[in-house]
Amino acid sequence: MEQGGKHQHLSPPELSNGNSQHLQPELSKSPEFSKFPSPLSPPPRWPARQFRRCVSRSPVTPEVRQAILSSFDFEKSYDEQPESAILKLEKLLGYERWPWLDDLDRRNTICDKVSMILHKFLWSHRYYWLTDTGIDGKSRLLISPKEGIEPLPLPEWLSTPYIVRVPHQDFTYKPETGEEICENPTITSGHAILDSDQRRPDMS
């Protein structure tokens, strides 16, 4: 009976060996959870914010980054990505043993990470303004540098119709006044892609 009572006082490291998914929530404050996760030590699913932080901060080498960005089909939605591509990304990212809630959670988390990698890569090349949009039914990412800053050339392996480069002055967003401000904002910039509120669906 005395041994059974001592079970309550085991230290977090003794409980966490092979049973990270069954720990009590208060153990998440242990220093071991503040480090970057490794492929063999997936982060806990609680709290959710901490899990997402592990995903966003998990490091990626330049070689892996190139393999990920050059193979991902950005013109397809998350649901349209083939399972073979998700499996490849999961392996490249080192997420193979992570505690997914279900397949949708796995797919969305992996694709979100790819999007984070792309954005950080574009920022490193001095493209600071990134805007998701749709052109002729296709998903597009408009990228633009800060005014007066010359962006670095993007590598050939990142050549994709998904990325559309536009000048800095094209990003002038002027919403309508009054109630229309949230219904049908108008973009005036002098650029054919951006200057068309008719491209926006009628939500009325």
PyRosetta script that sets phi, psi and omega in degrees:
from pyrosetta import init, pose_from_sequence

init()
pose = pose_from_sequence("MEQGGKHQHLSPPELSNGNSQHLQPELSKSPEFSKFPSPLSPPPRWPARQFRRCVSRSPVTPEVRQAILSSFDFEKSYDEQPESAILKLEKLLGYERWPWLDDLDRRNTICDKVSMILHKFLWSHRYYWLTDTGIDGKSRLLISPKEGIEPLPLPEWLSTPYIVRVPHQDFTYKPETGEEICENPTITSGHAILDSDQRRPDMS")
pose.set_psi(1, -36.8)
pose.set_omega(1, 179.9)
pose.set_phi(2, -66.5)
pose.set_psi(2, -35.7)
pose.set_omega(2, 179.1)
pose.set_phi(3, -66.2)
pose.set_psi(3, -37.3)
pose.set_omega(3, 178.8)
pose.set_phi(4, -62.9)
pose.set_psi(4, -36.6)
pose.set_omega(4, 179.9)
pose.set_phi(5, -68.8)
pose.set_psi(5, -30.0)
pose.set_omega(5, -178.5)
pose.set_phi(6, -72.1)
pose.set_psi(6, -16.9)
pose.set_omega(6, 179.8)
pose.set_phi(7, -56.9)
pose.set_psi(7, -30.3)
pose.set_omega(7, -176.1)
pose.set_phi(8, -72.0)
pose.set_psi(8, -16.4)
pose.set_omega(8, -172.2)
pose.set_phi(9, -108.9)
pose.set_psi(9, 13.5)
pose.set_omega(9, 177.3)
pose.set_phi(10, -66.2)
pose.set_psi(10, 145.8)
pose.set_omega(10, -179.4)
pose.set_phi(11, -74.1)
pose.set_psi(11, 154.5)
pose.set_omega(11, -180.0)
pose.set_phi(12, -52.4)
pose.set_psi(12, -41.6)
pose.set_omega(12, 179.9)
pose.set_phi(13, -60.1)
pose.set_psi(13, -35.3)
pose.set_omega(13, -178.8)
pose.set_phi(14, -71.0)
pose.set_psi(14, -32.2)
pose.set_omega(14, -179.9)
pose.set_phi(15, -79.9)
pose.set_psi(15, -26.9)
pose.set_omega(15, -170.5)
pose.set_phi(16, -83.6)
pose.set_psi(16, -9.7)
pose.set_omega(16, -178.3)
pose.set_phi(17, -68.1)
pose.set_psi(17, 104.4)
pose.set_omega(17, 177.1)
pose.set_phi(18, 75.8)
pose.set_psi(18, 2.8)
pose.set_omega(18, -177.7)
pose.set_phi(19, -132.6)
pose.set_psi(19, 38.6)
pose.set_omega(19, -174.2)
pose.set_phi(20, -64.4)
pose.set_psi(20, -24.1)
pose.set_omega(20, -177.4)
pose.set_phi(21, -83.8)
pose.set_psi(21, -8.2)
pose.set_omega(21, -175.3)
pose.set_phi(22, -114.0)
pose.set_psi(22, 13.1)
pose.set_omega(22, -179.8)
pose.set_phi(23, -75.5)
pose.set_psi(23, 162.3)
pose.set_omega(23, 175.1)
pose.set_phi(24, -79.3)
pose.set_psi(24, 145.6)
pose.set_omega(24, -176.0)
pose.set_phi(25, -53.4)
pose.set_psi(25, -33.9)
pose.set_omega(25, -175.9)
pose.set_phi(26, -64.9)
pose.set_psi(26, -19.5)
pose.set_omega(26, -179.4)
pose.set_phi(27, -73.4)
pose.set_psi(27, -10.9)
pose.set_omega(27, -179.1)
pose.set_phi(28, -65.6)
pose.set_psi(28, -14.1)
pose.set_omega(28, 179.3)
pose.set_phi(29, -81.2)
pose.set_psi(29, -3.5)
pose.set_omega(29, 179.5)
pose.set_phi(30, -61.8)
pose.set_psi(30, 143.5)
pose.set_omega(30, -179.3)
pose.set_phi(31, -56.6)
pose.set_psi(31, -26.7)
pose.set_omega(31, -176.3)
pose.set_phi(32, -64.1)
pose.set_psi(32, -24.4)
pose.set_omega(32, -178.3)
pose.set_phi(33, -86.0)
pose.set_psi(33, -5.7)
pose.set_omega(33, -179.7)
pose.set_phi(34, -88.2)
pose.set_psi(34, -7.8)
pose.set_omega(34, -178.3)
pose.set_phi(35, -89.2)
pose.set_psi(35, 165.3)
pose.set_omega(35, 175.5)
pose.set_phi(36, -64.3)
pose.set_psi(36, 138.8)
pose.set_omega(36, 178.3)
pose.set_phi(37, -73.4)
pose.set_psi(37, 148.3)
pose.set_omega(37, 175.0)
pose.set_phi(38, -108.9)
pose.set_psi(38, 162.7)
pose.set_omega(38, -178.9)
pose.set_phi(39, -55.2)
pose.set_psi(39, -30.6)
pose.set_omega(39, -178.1)
pose.set_phi(40, -89.5)
pose.set_psi(40, -8.7)
pose.set_omega(40, -179.0)
pose.set_phi(41, -130.2)
pose.set_psi(41, 75.6)
pose.set_omega(41, -179.1)
pose.set_phi(42, -63.6)
pose.set_psi(42, 149.1)
pose.set_omega(42, -179.8)
pose.set_phi(43, -73.2)
pose.set_psi(43, 158.7)
pose.set_omega(43, 177.0)
pose.set_phi(44, -71.0)
pose.set_psi(44, 158.6)
pose.set_omega(44, 179.0)
pose.set_phi(45, -84.4)
pose.set_psi(45, -5.7)
pose.set_omega(45, 178.9)
pose.set_phi(46, -126.1)
pose.set_psi(46, 143.5)
pose.set_omega(46, -12.7)
pose.set_phi(47, -71.5)
pose.set_psi(47, 156.2)
pose.set_omega(47, -175.9)
pose.set_phi(48, -58.8)
pose.set_psi(48, -37.3)
pose.set_omega(48, -179.0)
pose.set_phi(49, -62.5)
pose.set_psi(49, -37.8)
pose.set_omega(49, -179.6)
pose.set_phi(50, -69.8)
pose.set_psi(50, -37.0)
pose.set_omega(50, 177.5)
pose.set_phi(51, -63.3)
pose.set_psi(51, -44.9)
pose.set_omega(51, 179.5)
pose.set_phi(52, -64.2)
pose.set_psi(52, -34.5)
pose.set_omega(52, 177.8)
pose.set_phi(53, -65.0)
pose.set_psi(53, -39.2)
pose.set_omega(53, 177.1)
pose.set_phi(54, -62.6)
pose.set_psi(54, -39.1)
pose.set_omega(54, 178.9)
pose.set_phi(55, -64.8)
pose.set_psi(55, -48.6)
pose.set_omega(55, -176.0)
pose.set_phi(56, -67.1)
pose.set_psi(56, -30.3)
pose.set_omega(56, -176.3)
pose.set_phi(57, -97.4)
pose.set_psi(57, -6.1)
pose.set_omega(57, -179.2)
pose.set_phi(58, -61.8)
pose.set_psi(58, 125.4)
pose.set_omega(58, -172.9)
pose.set_phi(59, -71.9)
pose.set_psi(59, 150.7)
pose.set_omega(59, 177.5)
pose.set_phi(60, -134.2)
pose.set_psi(60, 128.9)
pose.set_omega(60, 180.0)
pose.set_phi(61, -73.6)
pose.set_psi(61, 158.8)
pose.set_omega(61, 177.9)
pose.set_phi(62, -57.0)
pose.set_psi(62, -37.4)
pose.set_omega(62, -179.8)
pose.set_phi(63, -65.9)
pose.set_psi(63, -44.5)
pose.set_omega(63, 178.7)
pose.set_phi(64, -67.3)
pose.set_psi(64, -39.4)
pose.set_omega(64, 178.3)
pose.set_phi(65, -58.4)
pose.set_psi(65, -45.0)
pose.set_omega(65, 178.9)
pose.set_phi(66, -64.2)
pose.set_psi(66, -42.2)
pose.set_omega(66, 179.5)
pose.set_phi(67, -62.2)
pose.set_psi(67, -37.7)
pose.set_omega(67, -179.2)
pose.set_phi(68, -70.8)
pose.set_psi(68, -51.3)
pose.set_omega(68, -174.7)
pose.set_phi(69, -70.5)
pose.set_psi(69, -31.1)
pose.set_omega(69, -178.4)
pose.set_phi(70, -79.9)
pose.set_psi(70, -16.7)
pose.set_omega(70, -177.4)
pose.set_phi(71, -105.7)
pose.set_psi(71, -15.8)
pose.set_omega(71, -177.0)
pose.set_phi(72, -80.1)
pose.set_psi(72, 134.9)
pose.set_omega(72, 178.9)
pose.set_phi(73, -91.6)
pose.set_psi(73, 95.6)
pose.set_omega(73, -175.7)
pose.set_phi(74, -71.1)
pose.set_psi(74, -16.2)
pose.set_omega(74, 179.6)
pose.set_phi(75, -79.4)
pose.set_psi(75, -9.5)
pose.set_omega(75, 178.4)
pose.set_phi(76, -100.7)
pose.set_psi(76, 148.8)
pose.set_omega(76, 176.4)
pose.set_phi(77, -73.9)
pose.set_psi(77, 170.8)
pose.set_omega(77, 178.6)
pose.set_phi(78, -58.0)
pose.set_psi(78, -42.2)
pose.set_omega(78, -178.0)
pose.set_phi(79, -66.4)
pose.set_psi(79, -27.3)
pose.set_omega(79, -176.9)
pose.set_phi(80, -85.8)
pose.set_psi(80, -9.3)
pose.set_omega(80, 178.7)
pose.set_phi(81, -66.6)
pose.set_psi(81, 127.9)
pose.set_omega(81, 180.0)
pose.set_phi(82, -65.0)
pose.set_psi(82, 150.7)
pose.set_omega(82, -178.9)
pose.set_phi(83, -60.4)
pose.set_psi(83, -33.6)
pose.set_omega(83, 178.5)
pose.set_phi(84, -61.5)
pose.set_psi(84, -36.8)
pose.set_omega(84, 178.4)
pose.set_phi(85, -70.0)
pose.set_psi(85, -39.7)
pose.set_omega(85, 178.5)
pose.set_phi(86, -64.1)
pose.set_psi(86, -41.1)
pose.set_omega(86, 178.2)
pose.set_phi(87, -62.1)
pose.set_psi(87, -41.9)
pose.set_omega(87, 178.9)
pose.set_phi(88, -64.0)
pose.set_psi(88, -44.9)
pose.set_omega(88, 179.1)
pose.set_phi(89, -64.5)
pose.set_psi(89, -40.9)
pose.set_omega(89, 179.3)
pose.set_phi(90, -58.9)
pose.set_psi(90, -40.2)
pose.set_omega(90, 179.3)
pose.set_phi(91, -71.4)
pose.set_psi(91, -43.4)
pose.set_omega(91, -180.0)
pose.set_phi(92, -62.2)
pose.set_psi(92, -37.3)
pose.set_omega(92, -178.5)
pose.set_phi(93, -81.9)
pose.set_psi(93, -12.3)
pose.set_omega(93, -178.2)
pose.set_phi(94, 76.0)
pose.set_psi(94, 29.6)
pose.set_omega(94, -176.6)
pose.set_phi(95, -101.7)
pose.set_psi(95, 15.0)
pose.set_omega(95, -170.7)
pose.set_phi(96, -62.1)
pose.set_psi(96, -30.5)
pose.set_omega(96, -176.9)
pose.set_phi(97, -108.6)
pose.set_psi(97, 18.7)
pose.set_omega(97, -178.7)
pose.set_phi(98, -76.0)
pose.set_psi(98, 149.1)
pose.set_omega(98, -174.6)
pose.set_phi(99, -81.4)
pose.set_psi(99, 79.0)
pose.set_omega(99, -179.5)
pose.set_phi(100, -70.5)
pose.set_psi(100, 144.3)
pose.set_omega(100, 176.1)
pose.set_phi(101, -71.6)
pose.set_psi(101, -40.6)
pose.set_omega(101, 176.9)
pose.set_phi(102, -164.2)
pose.set_psi(102, -177.0)
pose.set_omega(102, -177.0)
pose.set_phi(103, -66.9)
pose.set_psi(103, -34.6)
pose.set_omega(103, 179.0)
pose.set_phi(104, -65.6)
pose.set_psi(104, -41.8)
pose.set_omega(104, 177.5)
pose.set_phi(105, -61.7)
pose.set_psi(105, -42.9)
pose.set_omega(105, 178.3)
pose.set_phi(106, -61.3)
pose.set_psi(106, -48.9)
pose.set_omega(106, -177.9)
pose.set_phi(107, -64.0)
pose.set_psi(107, -46.5)
pose.set_omega(107, -178.4)
pose.set_phi(108, -65.5)
pose.set_psi(108, -40.5)
pose.set_omega(108, -179.5)
pose.set_phi(109, -64.9)
pose.set_psi(109, -43.6)
pose.set_omega(109, -179.7)
pose.set_phi(110, -65.4)
pose.set_psi(110, -45.2)
pose.set_omega(110, -179.8)
pose.set_phi(111, -67.7)
pose.set_psi(111, -36.2)
pose.set_omega(111, 175.2)
pose.set_phi(112, -61.3)
pose.set_psi(112, -40.3)
pose.set_omega(112, 179.1)
pose.set_phi(113, -64.1)
pose.set_psi(113, -39.7)
pose.set_omega(113, 177.5)
pose.set_phi(114, -61.7)
pose.set_psi(114, -41.9)
pose.set_omega(114, 177.9)
pose.set_phi(115, -62.7)
pose.set_psi(115, -41.0)
pose.set_omega(115, 176.9)
pose.set_phi(116, -60.6)
pose.set_psi(116, -43.3)
pose.set_omega(116, -179.0)
pose.set_phi(117, -62.5)
pose.set_psi(117, -42.8)
pose.set_omega(117, 179.2)
pose.set_phi(118, -62.8)
pose.set_psi(118, -46.8)
pose.set_omega(118, -178.5)
pose.set_phi(119, -62.2)
pose.set_psi(119, -43.6)
pose.set_omega(119, 179.2)
pose.set_phi(120, -64.7)
pose.set_psi(120, -36.3)
pose.set_omega(120, 178.6)
pose.set_phi(121, -66.6)
pose.set_psi(121, -42.2)
pose.set_omega(121, 178.4)
pose.set_phi(122, -65.9)
pose.set_psi(122, -39.7)
pose.set_omega(122, 176.8)
pose.set_phi(123, -61.1)
pose.set_psi(123, -38.8)
pose.set_omega(123, -180.0)
pose.set_phi(124, -66.7)
pose.set_psi(124, -18.4)
pose.set_omega(124, 177.1)
pose.set_phi(125, -101.0)
pose.set_psi(125, 17.5)
pose.set_omega(125, 173.1)
pose.set_phi(126, 73.7)
pose.set_psi(126, 23.3)
pose.set_omega(126, 170.8)
pose.set_phi(127, -98.4)
pose.set_psi(127, 101.5)
pose.set_omega(127, -171.7)
pose.set_phi(128, -96.5)
pose.set_psi(128, -23.2)
pose.set_omega(128, -177.6)
pose.set_phi(129, -105.1)
pose.set_psi(129, 114.0)
pose.set_omega(129, -178.4)
pose.set_phi(130, -122.2)
pose.set_psi(130, 127.1)
pose.set_omega(130, -177.0)
pose.set_phi(131, -133.5)
pose.set_psi(131, 121.9)
pose.set_omega(131, 175.3)
pose.set_phi(132, -79.9)
pose.set_psi(132, 135.8)
pose.set_omega(132, -179.9)
pose.set_phi(133, -153.5)
pose.set_psi(133, 179.2)
pose.set_omega(133, 176.3)
pose.set_phi(134, -127.3)
pose.set_psi(134, 133.1)
pose.set_omega(134, 179.7)
pose.set_phi(135, -128.0)
pose.set_psi(135, 117.8)
pose.set_omega(135, -179.1)
pose.set_phi(136, 53.2)
pose.set_psi(136, 41.4)
pose.set_omega(136, 177.3)
pose.set_phi(137, 79.4)
pose.set_psi(137, 3.0)
pose.set_omega(137, -179.1)
pose.set_phi(138, -109.7)
pose.set_psi(138, 140.3)
pose.set_omega(138, 177.4)
pose.set_phi(139, -72.1)
pose.set_psi(139, 133.3)
pose.set_omega(139, -178.8)
pose.set_phi(140, -137.8)
pose.set_psi(140, 151.9)
pose.set_omega(140, 175.4)
pose.set_phi(141, -118.7)
pose.set_psi(141, 111.9)
pose.set_omega(141, 177.4)
pose.set_phi(142, -84.1)
pose.set_psi(142, 129.0)
pose.set_omega(142, -179.2)
pose.set_phi(143, -123.9)
pose.set_psi(143, 144.1)
pose.set_omega(143, -177.7)
pose.set_phi(144, -151.9)
pose.set_psi(144, 143.5)
pose.set_omega(144, 176.8)
pose.set_phi(145, -82.1)
pose.set_psi(145, 170.5)
pose.set_omega(145, 172.0)
pose.set_phi(146, -71.0)
pose.set_psi(146, 155.0)
pose.set_omega(146, -179.5)
pose.set_phi(147, -60.4)
pose.set_psi(147, 130.2)
pose.set_omega(147, 177.9)
pose.set_phi(148, 82.7)
pose.set_psi(148, 1.4)
pose.set_omega(148, -179.8)
pose.set_phi(149, -111.9)
pose.set_psi(149, 127.0)
pose.set_omega(149, 179.5)
pose.set_phi(150, -85.9)
pose.set_psi(150, 119.7)
pose.set_omega(150, -179.6)
pose.set_phi(151, -72.7)
pose.set_psi(151, 158.6)
pose.set_omega(151, 176.1)
pose.set_phi(152, -80.3)
pose.set_psi(152, 147.5)
pose.set_omega(152, 179.0)
pose.set_phi(153, -65.6)
pose.set_psi(153, 139.5)
pose.set_omega(153, 178.1)
pose.set_phi(154, -82.3)
pose.set_psi(154, 146.4)
pose.set_omega(154, -179.0)
pose.set_phi(155, -67.9)
pose.set_psi(155, 156.4)
pose.set_omega(155, -179.0)
pose.set_phi(156, -63.0)
pose.set_psi(156, -32.0)
pose.set_omega(156, -176.9)
pose.set_phi(157, -69.4)
pose.set_psi(157, -10.6)
pose.set_omega(157, 177.2)
pose.set_phi(158, -101.2)
pose.set_psi(158, 14.9)
pose.set_omega(158, 179.6)
pose.set_phi(159, -71.4)
pose.set_psi(159, 114.3)
pose.set_omega(159, -178.9)
pose.set_phi(160, -153.9)
pose.set_psi(160, 141.6)
pose.set_omega(160, 177.0)
pose.set_phi(161, -61.7)
pose.set_psi(161, -17.3)
pose.set_omega(161, -178.7)
pose.set_phi(162, -62.7)
pose.set_psi(162, -33.7)
pose.set_omega(162, -177.8)
pose.set_phi(163, -95.7)
pose.set_psi(163, 121.0)
pose.set_omega(163, -179.5)
pose.set_phi(164, -118.6)
pose.set_psi(164, 117.3)
pose.set_omega(164, 180.0)
pose.set_phi(165, -88.3)
pose.set_psi(165, 130.2)
pose.set_omega(165, 178.7)
pose.set_phi(166, -133.2)
pose.set_psi(166, 154.0)
pose.set_omega(166, 179.2)
pose.set_phi(167, -64.7)
pose.set_psi(167, 160.3)
pose.set_omega(167, -178.4)
pose.set_phi(168, -59.7)
pose.set_psi(168, -42.3)
pose.set_omega(168, -173.9)
pose.set_phi(169, -67.8)
pose.set_psi(169, -9.0)
pose.set_omega(169, 178.7)
pose.set_phi(170, -71.5)
pose.set_psi(170, -18.3)
pose.set_omega(170, -176.9)
pose.set_phi(171, -93.4)
pose.set_psi(171, 75.8)
pose.set_omega(171, 175.1)
pose.set_phi(172, -122.1)
pose.set_psi(172, 102.4)
pose.set_omega(172, -173.3)
pose.set_phi(173, -102.3)
pose.set_psi(173, 117.2)
pose.set_omega(173, -177.0)
pose.set_phi(174, -125.0)
pose.set_psi(174, 97.2)
pose.set_omega(174, 179.8)
pose.set_phi(175, -73.1)
pose.set_psi(175, 157.7)
pose.set_omega(175, 176.3)
pose.set_phi(176, -69.8)
pose.set_psi(176, 166.7)
pose.set_omega(176, 179.5)
pose.set_phi(177, -93.9)
pose.set_psi(177, 167.5)
pose.set_omega(177, 175.6)
pose.set_phi(178, 68.6)
pose.set_psi(178, -145.0)
pose.set_omega(178, -174.8)
pose.set_phi(179, -69.4)
pose.set_psi(179, -22.0)
pose.set_omega(179, -177.1)
pose.set_phi(180, -74.9)
pose.set_psi(180, -8.8)
pose.set_omega(180, -174.9)
pose.set_phi(181, -60.0)
pose.set_psi(181, -31.7)
pose.set_omega(181, -180.0)
pose.set_phi(182, -102.9)
pose.set_psi(182, -7.0)
pose.set_omega(182, -174.8)
pose.set_phi(183, -94.5)
pose.set_psi(183, -47.3)
pose.set_omega(183, -175.7)
pose.set_phi(184, -150.8)
pose.set_psi(184, 72.2)
pose.set_omega(184, -178.7)
pose.set_phi(185, -64.5)
pose.set_psi(185, 146.1)
pose.set_omega(185, -179.6)
pose.set_phi(186, -104.9)
pose.set_psi(186, 136.0)
pose.set_omega(186, 177.9)
pose.set_phi(187, -108.5)
pose.set_psi(187, 122.3)
pose.set_omega(187, 177.5)
pose.set_phi(188, -121.2)
pose.set_psi(188, 114.1)
pose.set_omega(188, -174.5)
pose.set_phi(189, -145.4)
pose.set_psi(189, -14.5)
pose.set_omega(189, -175.8)
pose.set_phi(190, 86.5)
pose.set_psi(190, 12.8)
pose.set_omega(190, 179.8)
pose.set_phi(191, -119.6)
pose.set_psi(191, 132.9)
pose.set_omega(191, -174.4)
pose.set_phi(192, -61.6)
pose.set_psi(192, -33.9)
pose.set_omega(192, -178.2)
pose.set_phi(193, -69.5)
pose.set_psi(193, -41.3)
pose.set_omega(193, -173.9)
pose.set_phi(194, -90.6)
pose.set_psi(194, -26.3)
pose.set_omega(194, -174.2)
pose.set_phi(195, -85.9)
pose.set_psi(195, 59.4)
pose.set_omega(195, 177.0)
pose.set_phi(196, -158.7)
pose.set_psi(196, 94.9)
pose.set_omega(196, 175.7)
pose.set_phi(197, -71.6)
pose.set_psi(197, -11.5)
pose.set_omega(197, 177.4)
pose.set_phi(198, -69.2)
pose.set_psi(198, -20.2)
pose.set_omega(198, 177.7)
pose.set_phi(199, -72.4)
pose.set_psi(199, -19.7)
pose.set_omega(199, -179.6)
pose.set_phi(200, -79.2)
pose.set_psi(200, 134.1)
pose.set_omega(200, -178.9)
pose.set_phi(201, -64.9)
pose.set_psi(201, 147.8)
pose.set_omega(201, 177.1)
pose.set_phi(202, -77.1)
pose.set_psi(202, 112.5)
pose.set_omega(202, -176.0)
pose.set_phi(203, -93.2)
pose.set_psi(203, 3.5)
pose.set_omega(203, -178.3)
pose.set_phi(204, -76.4)
pose.dump_pdb("model.pdb")
